Amino acid sequence: MTLSLEHDCPECGDPWGFYCAASTGMYLGTKEKWHCPECDYGFVVVGDIDTPAASA
């Protein structure tokens, strides 16, 4: 599992990417929570499905 994801943040435009805040194995696949280091925008990925998440 990689701990960083190269993707621009839709909230602040941070070009450096996201860090993996948590990862859990589930019967649907691996659940990963990704967060922007600048503004804490986050989203969740379960298997191949990603969904926006509220900032914590």
N, C-alpha and C positions, 0 to 999 in steps of 0.2 A: 504494500500500500504506500502510495506517495503522500507526503505531508504538505505539499503545496500544489496549487492549481493555477496555471497561467491563464488568467481571464481578466478583462477589464471590469471594474466594479460599476454597475449601473447607477449607483447612488452618488459616488464621489469621483468616479473616473480614474481611480487608482490603477495604473498600468502594471503594477508588480504582481498582482494576483491575490489569491486567497490562501488561508492556512486551514488545515483540518483541525477542527476543535474537538471532534469526537467521532468514534467509529464503533459500531455494534453489529454483530452477526445476527441476522434474522432469517426466518424461513423464506422470506421474499428475496433475500439477497443481503448485501452489506449496506447498512444505513450509515451515511457519513454526513456530518454537519460541517459546512464550510463558512468561514467568516473573513471579511475584509479587515486588514489590520488598521486601516485609517478610520473608517466610520462604523465598523462593527455590523455592516449589512451582512445578512446571512441567508443561506439556503440549504436545503436538505436534499440528498440524493439517496434513493433506495433502489439498489440494482442499477437499472439504466434510466430510471425516472427521476427528474429533478423538479423541485417545487420551491417557490420563494418562501422565505421564513421571516418573521418579524425580527427586528434587532432585539438583542437581549439586554 
